[in-house]
Amino acid sequence: MALNDINLRVPLDSDTFDPSGDMRKLASSIGGSSIVPVANTVGRDALVAGLGWTPTPTRPLYVHRANAATGWEIELTTNGTTWRSLYNNWSGDGFATAASGWSLEPTLNSVIYRRAGWIWGSLRARRTAGVISPDANGVFATVEIATINSAWAPQYLHPAPIVFRHTSGGVRGGMGRVWPTGRVEIVQGPPGSSIQTYGTAGEYSVNVLLNYPEP
């Protein structure tokens, strides 16, 4: 069998007569060229586990997930583990990697997407080890929170507002920055006297607001 112009396997006149085998090969080749209905993420994972091939950038797997938010149902993966919705080129899974001493919060708190030539999103990270404190003016030494994947990084150094949140409900404002390499840093926070309550590992998190032109 050979691939036709839309990458489906079809029998050649010279092939051995094998209707059953030909139909199985044809059905397998449709993967990557069709959208498969699934009920939820469990069904999506089961679909990947049962494939006879691994999704790649040149042969992605598409699904329609019934329990996804309206307009976000169609998702794709190019490796079988990381998924993104086709809605506004959204990514809520795996678009960034936490720096040492930090962990990224679940998908609903860390999400990024493209729309109308801009990248929008929010990255939420929780401090897991060590105390960080600004000086008396609220200025931090270099504190890296995470690194955004290159596909979502800005073309130039860009400021990023930050919200400090304490488990007790306290909220403070600050400023960060995102480098073209994807490195996300804290730059400015509340004065040193008020940040101390945020210094215990696990007690506070930071929300970095992402908004910059698409490269």
C-alpha atoms as an extended CHARMM CRD file, in Angstrom:
* protein
*
       215  EXT
         1         1  MET       CA              0.0000000000        0.0000000000        0.0000000000  PROA      1               0.0000000000
         2         2  ALA       CA              1.0670000000        3.5810000000       -0.5930000000  PROA      2               0.0000000000
         3         3  LEU       CA              0.1630000000        7.0260000000        0.7570000000  PROA      3               0.0000000000
         4         4  ASN       CA             -2.1440000000        9.0870000000       -1.4250000000  PROA      4               0.0000000000
         5         5  ASP       CA             -2.1850000000       12.9050000000       -1.6590000000  PROA      5               0.0000000000
         6         6  ILE       CA             -3.8970000000       13.2920000000        1.7370000000  PROA      6               0.0000000000
         7         7  ASN       CA             -1.6330000000       10.7610000000        3.4880000000  PROA      7               0.0000000000
         8         8  LEU       CA             -4.0920000000        7.8740000000        3.5910000000  PROA      8               0.0000000000
         9         9  ARG       CA             -2.8470000000        4.3560000000        2.8420000000  PROA      9               0.0000000000
        10        10  VAL       CA             -4.5190000000        2.9040000000       -0.2380000000  PROA      10              0.0000000000
        11        11  PRO       CA             -3.8800000000       -0.3650000000       -2.1010000000  PROA      11              0.0000000000
        12        12  LEU       CA             -1.9310000000       -0.4190000000       -5.3460000000  PROA      12              0.0000000000
        13        13  ASP       CA             -2.9060000000       -2.4930000000       -8.3770000000  PROA      13              0.0000000000
        14        14  SER       CA              0.2610000000       -4.5080000000       -7.8170000000  PROA      14              0.0000000000
        15        15  ASP       CA             -0.5460000000       -5.3560000000       -4.1590000000  PROA      15              0.0000000000
        16        16  THR       CA             -1.4910000000       -8.8570000000       -3.0450000000  PROA      16              0.0000000000
        17        17  PHE       CA             -5.2570000000       -9.2280000000       -2.6410000000  PROA      17              0.0000000000
        18        18  ASP       CA             -5.8610000000       -8.7380000000        1.0930000000  PROA      18              0.0000000000
        19        19  PRO       CA             -9.1400000000       -6.8810000000        1.7890000000  PROA      19              0.0000000000
        20        20  SER       CA             -9.0140000000       -7.3290000000        5.5760000000  PROA      20              0.0000000000
        21        21  GLY       CA             -5.3990000000       -6.2180000000        5.8920000000  PROA      21              0.0000000000
        22        22  ASP       CA             -5.9390000000       -3.3200000000        3.5110000000  PROA      22              0.0000000000
        23        23  MET       CA             -8.9270000000       -2.0530000000        5.5140000000  PROA      23              0.0000000000
        24        24  ARG       CA             -6.9530000000       -2.1910000000        8.7730000000  PROA      24              0.0000000000
        25        25  LYS       CA             -4.0630000000       -0.2590000000        7.2570000000  PROA      25              0.0000000000
        26        26  LEU       CA             -6.4300000000        2.2940000000        5.7560000000  PROA      26              0.0000000000
        27        27  ALA       CA             -8.1930000000        2.7540000000        9.1160000000  PROA      27              0.0000000000
        28        28  SER       CA             -4.8630000000        3.1630000000       10.9450000000  PROA      28              0.0000000000
        29        29  SER       CA             -3.6510000000        5.7680000000        8.4740000000  PROA      29              0.0000000000
        30        30  ILE       CA             -6.7000000000        7.9630000000        9.2000000000  PROA      30              0.0000000000
        31        31  GLY       CA             -5.1320000000        8.7710000000       12.5910000000  PROA      31              0.0000000000
        32        32  GLY       CA             -3.8070000000       12.3220000000       12.3800000000  PROA      32              0.0000000000
        33        33  SER       CA             -6.3010000000       13.1230000000        9.6170000000  PROA      33              0.0000000000
        34        34  SER       CA             -9.4870000000       12.8980000000       11.6810000000  PROA      34              0.0000000000
        35        35  ILE       CA            -10.9950000000       14.1780000000       14.9470000000  PROA      35              0.0000000000
        36        36  VAL       CA            -11.8120000000       11.4050000000       17.4240000000  PROA      36              0.0000000000
        37        37  PRO       CA            -14.7100000000       11.9260000000       19.8940000000  PROA      37              0.0000000000
        38        38  VAL       CA            -13.8610000000       11.2370000000       23.5620000000  PROA      38              0.0000000000
        39        39  ALA       CA            -15.9290000000       11.7840000000       26.6930000000  PROA      39              0.0000000000
        40        40  ASN       CA            -13.2100000000       13.1880000000       28.9660000000  PROA      40              0.0000000000
        41        41  THR       CA             -9.4810000000       13.1750000000       29.7140000000  PROA      41              0.0000000000
        42        42  VAL       CA             -9.6870000000        9.5410000000       30.8430000000  PROA      42              0.0000000000
        43        43  GLY       CA            -11.0600000000        8.5730000000       27.4440000000  PROA      43              0.0000000000
        44        44  ARG       CA             -8.4410000000       10.7400000000       25.7760000000  PROA      44              0.0000000000
        45        45  ASP       CA             -5.6170000000        8.9850000000       27.6380000000  PROA      45              0.0000000000
        46        46  ALA       CA             -7.0920000000        5.5810000000       26.8370000000  PROA      46              0.0000000000
        47        47  LEU       CA             -7.1920000000        6.5040000000       23.1600000000  PROA      47              0.0000000000
        48        48  VAL       CA             -3.4740000000        7.3650000000       23.1710000000  PROA      48              0.0000000000
        49        49  ALA       CA             -2.6120000000        4.1770000000       25.0700000000  PROA      49              0.0000000000
        50        50  GLY       CA             -4.3930000000        2.0710000000       22.4520000000  PROA      50              0.0000000000
        51        51  LEU       CA             -2.7780000000        3.6730000000       19.4130000000  PROA      51              0.0000000000
        52        52  GLY       CA             -0.4080000000        1.6890000000       17.2830000000  PROA      52              0.0000000000
        53        53  TRP       CA              1.6430000000        4.8330000000       16.6960000000  PROA      53              0.0000000000
        54        54  THR       CA              2.9310000000        7.8590000000       18.6230000000  PROA      54              0.0000000000
        55        55  PRO       CA              1.6560000000       11.3460000000       17.6980000000  PROA      55              0.0000000000
        56        56  THR       CA              4.3130000000       13.6850000000       16.2760000000  PROA      56              0.0000000000
        57        57  PRO       CA              4.3820000000       17.2660000000       14.9750000000  PROA      57              0.0000000000
        58        58  THR       CA              3.9550000000       15.8900000000       11.4420000000  PROA      58              0.0000000000
        59        59  ARG       CA              1.2140000000       13.4740000000       12.4860000000  PROA      59              0.0000000000
        60        60  PRO       CA             -0.7310000000       14.9880000000       15.3980000000  PROA      60              0.0000000000
        61        61  LEU       CA             -3.7230000000       13.4070000000       17.1190000000  PROA      61              0.0000000000
        62        62  TYR       CA             -6.9520000000       15.4190000000       17.3290000000  PROA      62              0.0000000000
        63        63  VAL       CA             -9.8590000000       14.7640000000       19.6990000000  PROA      63              0.0000000000
        64        64  HSD       CA            -13.2230000000       16.3260000000       20.4790000000  PROA      64              0.0000000000
        65        65  ARG       CA            -13.5220000000       16.1810000000       24.2870000000  PROA      65              0.0000000000
        66        66  ALA       CA            -17.1800000000       16.2910000000       25.3000000000  PROA      66              0.0000000000
        67        67  ASN       CA            -16.6820000000       17.6800000000       28.8090000000  PROA      67              0.0000000000
        68        68  ALA       CA            -14.4070000000       20.5670000000       27.7580000000  PROA      68              0.0000000000
        69        69  ALA       CA            -15.6490000000       24.1550000000       27.9660000000  PROA      69              0.0000000000
        70        70  THR       CA            -17.7890000000       25.3420000000       25.0620000000  PROA      70              0.0000000000
        71        71  GLY       CA            -15.5630000000       26.3070000000       22.1440000000  PROA      71              0.0000000000
        72        72  TRP       CA            -12.5460000000       24.5270000000       23.6400000000  PROA      72              0.0000000000
        73        73  GLU       CA            -13.5480000000       20.9480000000       22.7950000000  PROA      73              0.0000000000
        74        74  ILE       CA            -11.0950000000       20.2520000000       19.9680000000  PROA      74              0.0000000000
        75        75  GLU       CA             -7.6340000000       19.4220000000       21.3140000000  PROA      75              0.0000000000
        76        76  LEU       CA             -4.4250000000       18.1010000000       19.8040000000  PROA      76              0.0000000000
        77        77  THR       CA             -1.2120000000       16.4610000000       20.9360000000  PROA      77              0.0000000000
        78        78  THR       CA              2.0770000000       16.0720000000       19.1040000000  PROA      78              0.0000000000
        79        79  ASN       CA              3.6700000000       13.7200000000       21.6300000000  PROA      79              0.0000000000
        80        80  GLY       CA              0.8100000000       11.8000000000       23.2620000000  PROA      80              0.0000000000
        81        81  THR       CA              1.1200000000       13.4980000000       26.6570000000  PROA      81              0.0000000000
        82        82  THR       CA              0.8790000000       17.2920000000       26.2660000000  PROA      82              0.0000000000
        83        83  TRP       CA             -2.4180000000       18.6330000000       24.9330000000  PROA      83              0.0000000000
        84        84  ARG       CA             -3.6390000000       22.0580000000       23.8200000000  PROA      84              0.0000000000
        85        85  SER       CA             -6.9460000000       23.3700000000       22.5830000000  PROA      85              0.0000000000
        86        86  LEU       CA             -7.3140000000       24.8270000000       19.0980000000  PROA      86              0.0000000000
        87        87  TYR       CA             -9.2960000000       27.7040000000       20.6140000000  PROA      87              0.0000000000
        88        88  ASN       CA             -7.0720000000       30.7710000000       20.2390000000  PROA      88              0.0000000000
        89        89  ASN       CA             -4.0080000000       28.4910000000       20.2880000000  PROA      89              0.0000000000
        90        90  TRP       CA             -4.5560000000       27.9060000000       23.9850000000  PROA      90              0.0000000000
        91        91  SER       CA             -2.1420000000       25.9910000000       26.1850000000  PROA      91              0.0000000000
        92        92  GLY       CA             -2.8610000000       25.0260000000       29.7580000000  PROA      92              0.0000000000
        93        93  ASP       CA             -0.4600000000       22.1700000000       30.0950000000  PROA      93              0.0000000000
        94        94  GLY       CA              3.3040000000       22.2490000000       29.8960000000  PROA      94              0.0000000000
        95        95  PHE       CA              3.9240000000       25.7700000000       28.5540000000  PROA      95              0.0000000000
        96        96  ALA       CA              6.3950000000       26.5530000000       31.3510000000  PROA      96              0.0000000000
        97        97  THR       CA              8.8600000000       24.8440000000       33.6950000000  PROA      97              0.0000000000
        98        98  ALA       CA              9.1950000000       25.8410000000       37.3580000000  PROA      98              0.0000000000
        99        99  ALA       CA             12.5180000000       27.1440000000       38.6280000000  PROA      99              0.0000000000
       100       100  SER       CA             14.2340000000       25.6190000000       41.6590000000  PROA      100             0.0000000000
       101       101  GLY       CA             12.2770000000       26.3370000000       44.8420000000  PROA      101             0.0000000000
       102       102  TRP       CA              8.9600000000       26.7840000000       42.9820000000  PROA      102             0.0000000000
       103       103  SER       CA              6.1240000000       24.5950000000       41.7120000000  PROA      103             0.0000000000
       104       104  LEU       CA              3.5550000000       25.5310000000       39.0770000000  PROA      104             0.0000000000
       105       105  GLU       CA             -0.0900000000       25.4880000000       40.0830000000  PROA      105             0.0000000000
       106       106  PRO       CA             -2.7260000000       23.4280000000       38.1980000000  PROA      106             0.0000000000
       107       107  THR       CA             -3.8890000000       24.1660000000       34.6720000000  PROA      107             0.0000000000
       108       108  LEU       CA             -6.7810000000       26.4620000000       35.6490000000  PROA      108             0.0000000000
       109       109  ASN       CA             -4.3150000000       28.8440000000       37.3140000000  PROA      109             0.0000000000
       110       110  SER       CA             -1.5920000000       28.6610000000       34.6520000000  PROA      110             0.0000000000
       111       111  VAL       CA             -2.8420000000       29.2030000000       31.1360000000  PROA      111             0.0000000000
       112       112  ILE       CA             -1.6400000000       31.0180000000       28.0340000000  PROA      112             0.0000000000
       113       113  TYR       CA             -3.0810000000       31.6820000000       24.5710000000  PROA      113             0.0000000000
       114       114  ARG       CA             -2.7110000000       33.6980000000       21.3920000000  PROA      114             0.0000000000
       115       115  ARG       CA             -5.3240000000       36.1090000000       20.1170000000  PROA      115             0.0000000000
       116       116  ALA       CA             -5.2770000000       38.9620000000       17.6270000000  PROA      116             0.0000000000
       117       117  GLY       CA             -1.4890000000       39.1190000000       17.4830000000  PROA      117             0.0000000000
       118       118  TRP       CA             -0.9960000000       39.0820000000       21.2540000000  PROA      118             0.0000000000
       119       119  ILE       CA             -0.0620000000       36.4960000000       23.8450000000  PROA      119             0.0000000000
       120       120  TRP       CA             -2.1880000000       36.5550000000       26.9950000000  PROA      120             0.0000000000
       121       121  GLY       CA             -2.0130000000       34.4260000000       30.0930000000  PROA      121             0.0000000000
       122       122  SER       CA             -1.3470000000       33.8740000000       33.7530000000  PROA      122             0.0000000000
       123       123  LEU       CA              1.3660000000       31.8290000000       35.4140000000  PROA      123             0.0000000000
       124       124  ARG       CA              0.8290000000       30.8690000000       39.0370000000  PROA      124             0.0000000000
       125       125  ALA       CA              3.7200000000       29.4530000000       41.0490000000  PROA      125             0.0000000000
       126       126  ARG       CA              3.9900000000       28.4460000000       44.7000000000  PROA      126             0.0000000000
       127       127  ARG       CA              7.1680000000       28.8240000000       46.7530000000  PROA      127             0.0000000000
       128       128  THR       CA              8.2960000000       25.3800000000       47.9410000000  PROA      128             0.0000000000
       129       129  ALA       CA             11.6540000000       26.0730000000       49.5820000000  PROA      129             0.0000000000
       130       130  GLY       CA             13.5460000000       28.9790000000       51.0850000000  PROA      130             0.0000000000
       131       131  VAL       CA             12.7560000000       32.5650000000       51.9830000000  PROA      131             0.0000000000
       132       132  ILE       CA             12.9660000000       35.4010000000       49.4480000000  PROA      132             0.0000000000
       133       133  SER       CA             12.8470000000       39.0280000000       50.5800000000  PROA      133             0.0000000000
       134       134  PRO       CA             13.2020000000       42.3960000000       48.8620000000  PROA      134             0.0000000000
       135       135  ASP       CA             15.1770000000       45.2830000000       50.2780000000  PROA      135             0.0000000000
       136       136  ALA       CA             13.5640000000       48.1500000000       52.1920000000  PROA      136             0.0000000000
       137       137  ASN       CA             12.2910000000       49.6070000000       48.8990000000  PROA      137             0.0000000000
       138       138  GLY       CA             10.7130000000       46.3560000000       47.7690000000  PROA      138             0.0000000000
       139       139  VAL       CA             13.4080000000       45.5750000000       45.1790000000  PROA      139             0.0000000000
       140       140  PHE       CA             14.4070000000       41.9340000000       44.7940000000  PROA      140             0.0000000000
       141       141  ALA       CA             17.7390000000       40.5010000000       43.8110000000  PROA      141             0.0000000000
       142       142  THR       CA             17.2380000000       38.2330000000       40.8020000000  PROA      142             0.0000000000
       143       143  VAL       CA             14.5170000000       35.6980000000       41.6680000000  PROA      143             0.0000000000
       144       144  GLU       CA             13.6310000000       33.2970000000       38.8730000000  PROA      144             0.0000000000
       145       145  ILE       CA             10.1420000000       31.7790000000       39.0550000000  PROA      145             0.0000000000
       146       146  ALA       CA              9.9010000000       29.7320000000       35.8650000000  PROA      146             0.0000000000
       147       147  THR       CA             10.8680000000       29.4820000000       32.2120000000  PROA      147             0.0000000000
       148       148  ILE       CA              8.2160000000       29.7400000000       29.5140000000  PROA      148             0.0000000000
       149       149  ASN       CA              8.6710000000       27.5470000000       26.4580000000  PROA      149             0.0000000000
       150       150  SER       CA             10.2030000000       29.3850000000       23.4940000000  PROA      150             0.0000000000
       151       151  ALA       CA              6.9650000000       29.1380000000       21.4790000000  PROA      151             0.0000000000
       152       152  TRP       CA              5.2660000000       31.4380000000       24.0270000000  PROA      152             0.0000000000
       153       153  ALA       CA              8.1620000000       33.7280000000       24.9930000000  PROA      153             0.0000000000
       154       154  PRO       CA              8.1880000000       37.4370000000       24.0200000000  PROA      154             0.0000000000
       155       155  GLN       CA             10.4350000000       38.7910000000       21.2880000000  PROA      155             0.0000000000
       156       156  TYR       CA             11.8280000000       41.4450000000       23.6400000000  PROA      156             0.0000000000
       157       157  LEU       CA             12.2020000000       41.8780000000       27.4070000000  PROA      157             0.0000000000
       158       158  HSD       CA              8.7180000000       42.6300000000       28.7250000000  PROA      158             0.0000000000
       159       159  PRO       CA              7.3250000000       43.7430000000       32.1240000000  PROA      159             0.0000000000
       160       160  ALA       CA              4.7880000000       41.5270000000       33.8740000000  PROA      160             0.0000000000
       161       161  PRO       CA              2.5820000000       42.5530000000       36.8350000000  PROA      161             0.0000000000
       162       162  ILE       CA              2.7180000000       40.1370000000       39.7880000000  PROA      162             0.0000000000
       163       163  VAL       CA              0.2430000000       39.4460000000       42.6030000000  PROA      163             0.0000000000
       164       164  PHE       CA              1.5970000000       37.8960000000       45.8270000000  PROA      164             0.0000000000
       165       165  ARG       CA             -1.0140000000       35.7340000000       47.5840000000  PROA      165             0.0000000000
       166       166  HSD       CA             -0.7180000000       34.3650000000       51.1230000000  PROA      166             0.0000000000
       167       167  THR       CA             -2.6520000000       31.3290000000       52.3610000000  PROA      167             0.0000000000
       168       168  SER       CA             -4.2380000000       33.5290000000       55.0230000000  PROA      168             0.0000000000
       169       169  GLY       CA             -5.8250000000       35.6330000000       52.2910000000  PROA      169             0.0000000000
       170       170  GLY       CA             -3.3200000000       38.5000000000       52.2090000000  PROA      170             0.0000000000
       171       171  VAL       CA             -2.5820000000       40.0230000000       48.8040000000  PROA      171             0.0000000000
       172       172  ARG       CA              0.3020000000       42.2730000000       47.7000000000  PROA      172             0.0000000000
       173       173  GLY       CA              1.2160000000       43.7400000000       44.3420000000  PROA      173             0.0000000000
       174       174  GLY       CA              4.5370000000       43.7000000000       42.5380000000  PROA      174             0.0000000000
       175       175  MET       CA              6.2500000000       43.6540000000       39.1690000000  PROA      175             0.0000000000
       176       176  GLY       CA              8.1630000000       41.0320000000       37.2300000000  PROA      176             0.0000000000
       177       177  ARG       CA              9.6780000000       40.6220000000       33.8070000000  PROA      177             0.0000000000
       178       178  VAL       CA              9.7850000000       38.0360000000       31.0490000000  PROA      178             0.0000000000
       179       179  TRP       CA             12.9270000000       37.6610000000       28.9500000000  PROA      179             0.0000000000
       180       180  PRO       CA             13.0320000000       36.5600000000       25.2860000000  PROA      180             0.0000000000
       181       181  THR       CA             14.5560000000       33.3180000000       26.5750000000  PROA      181             0.0000000000
       182       182  GLY       CA             11.2840000000       32.7140000000       28.4700000000  PROA      182             0.0000000000
       183       183  ARG       CA             12.8560000000       33.3380000000       31.8950000000  PROA      183             0.0000000000
       184       184  VAL       CA             10.2870000000       34.8190000000       34.3310000000  PROA      184             0.0000000000
       185       185  GLU       CA             11.6390000000       36.8690000000       37.2620000000  PROA      185             0.0000000000
       186       186  ILE       CA             10.3620000000       38.8560000000       40.2360000000  PROA      186             0.0000000000
       187       187  VAL       CA             11.7080000000       42.4200000000       40.1810000000  PROA      187             0.0000000000
       188       188  GLN       CA              9.6150000000       44.5380000000       42.5530000000  PROA      188             0.0000000000
       189       189  GLY       CA              7.5000000000       43.5410000000       45.5390000000  PROA      189             0.0000000000
       190       190  PRO       CA              6.0420000000       44.9990000000       48.7190000000  PROA      190             0.0000000000
       191       191  PRO       CA              8.5280000000       46.4470000000       51.2500000000  PROA      191             0.0000000000
       192       192  GLY       CA             10.7510000000       44.0000000000       53.1260000000  PROA      192             0.0000000000
       193       193  SER       CA              8.7940000000       44.3310000000       56.3660000000  PROA      193             0.0000000000
       194       194  SER       CA              5.5540000000       43.0760000000       54.7940000000  PROA      194             0.0000000000
       195       195  ILE       CA              7.0230000000       40.3220000000       52.5970000000  PROA      195             0.0000000000
       196       196  GLN       CA              8.3240000000       38.3980000000       55.6020000000  PROA      196             0.0000000000
       197       197  THR       CA              4.9090000000       36.8060000000       56.1470000000  PROA      197             0.0000000000
       198       198  TYR       CA              5.3070000000       35.3440000000       52.6810000000  PROA      198             0.0000000000
       199       199  GLY       CA              8.6920000000       33.8430000000       53.4240000000  PROA      199             0.0000000000
       200       200  THR       CA              7.6760000000       30.3810000000       54.6150000000  PROA      200             0.0000000000
       201       201  ALA       CA              7.6770000000       27.6600000000       51.9750000000  PROA      201             0.0000000000
       202       202  GLY       CA              4.1700000000       26.6850000000       50.8790000000  PROA      202             0.0000000000
       203       203  GLU       CA              2.4880000000       29.6960000000       52.4980000000  PROA      203             0.0000000000
       204       204  TYR       CA              2.3400000000       31.9470000000       49.4870000000  PROA      204             0.0000000000
       205       205  SER       CA              2.1210000000       31.9400000000       45.7160000000  PROA      205             0.0000000000
       206       206  VAL       CA              2.6230000000       34.4820000000       42.9660000000  PROA      206             0.0000000000
       207       207  ASN       CA              0.4740000000       35.1700000000       39.9210000000  PROA      207             0.0000000000
       208       208  VAL       CA              2.4050000000       36.5430000000       36.9540000000  PROA      208             0.0000000000
       209       209  LEU       CA              0.1810000000       38.2650000000       34.3750000000  PROA      209             0.0000000000
       210       210  LEU       CA              1.4290000000       37.7150000000       30.8190000000  PROA      210             0.0000000000
       211       211  ASN       CA              0.5130000000       40.1480000000       28.0620000000  PROA      211             0.0000000000
       212       212  TYR       CA              2.8300000000       40.9890000000       25.1520000000  PROA      212             0.0000000000
       213       213  PRO       CA              2.8790000000       41.0770000000       21.3280000000  PROA      213             0.0000000000
       214       214  GLU       CA              3.2180000000       37.7440000000       19.5930000000  PROA      214             0.0000000000
       215       215  PRO       CA              6.7870000000       37.3380000000       18.1980000000  PROA      215             0.0000000000
